[in-house]
Amino acid sequence: DWYQRAMRAHVNCVENLPVFGVLVFLLYVNGISTPAVDAMAMIVMATRVCQSVTHVAFVQTNVVAAIRFLFFFPQVVCFLGIAWTIARAALAS
């Protein structure tokens, strides 16, 4: 059971990695480096780790799924915030 949870957590990470990778690449290409972007990237990483640990450490119940979602939601908000920062910089230039 633990191994299956670990595999699902790994697949979940791999599914989100391309989104994060593309956003970081676009930040780099556009030379965008701000404290807000740095904070959002750190939030993504921290909540990603918490989400994965929760996925692996606990038998999956509705409560655990809700807790995982509480760690996932800030990631989505930060992805949108980073994308907004990139779009705003692209429109300004």
N, C-alpha and C positions, 0 to 999 in steps of 0.2 A: 504494500500500500504506500509506504514512504517513497519507494523508488518511483512509482507511478506519479505521485504528487510532484516529485523532483523533476521528472521528465516533462510534466505539464507546465511547471514553472519555467523550465528552460525554453520550451517552445513559446511560451508567452513572452519571454524576454526577446527571443529572436524575432517575433512578430513586430515588436516595438522598436527594435534596433534600427531598421531602415529609416523610420521617421526621424528619430533623433540624429542619425548619421547625416541625413540630407540637410536638416536644419543647421547642424554644426558646420557642415561644408559650406552652406550658403552664407553663414556668418563669417567664415574665414575668407571666402572669395570676395565678399563685399567689405571686408575690413571693419566689421562691426564688433566692437568690444566695449560694453558698458557694464556698470555695476548691476543694473537690472537684469541684463541678459545672463551675467555670471550667476546671479542669485537664482534665476529660473532654472538654469542648467543644474545647479547644485540641488535644487528642490526635486527636479526630475530624477537625478541619480539617487538621492536619499529615499524618496518615496518608492522608487523602483526596487531598491534593496529591501525595504520594509515589506513591500507587496510580495516579493519572492520568498522572503523568510516566513511570512504568514502562510503563504501557499504550501510551503514544504513542512513547516513545523506543526500544523494542526490538521486534524481530520476535517474534511470539508463539510461544513454545515451551512445553513442559511446565514447564521451570524458571522461565520468566518468569511463567507463570500461578501457580506456587507462590509466587513473590515477591509478586505482586499480592495473593494470598490473605493473605500475612503482613501486608500493609498493611490489608486489609479486616477481618480478624478483630478487631483492637483497636477498630475503629469499632463493630462489633456489640456488643462488651463494653461500650464506653462508652455506646452507645444504651441498653442494658439497665440500666446503672448510673444513668443520668439518669432513665430511666423509674421505676426503683426509688425514687429520691429523691423524685420527684413523687408516687408512690403512697403512700410513707411519710408525706409531708407532708399529703396529702389524708386519710389515715386518722387522723392526729393531730389534725386540726381538727374 
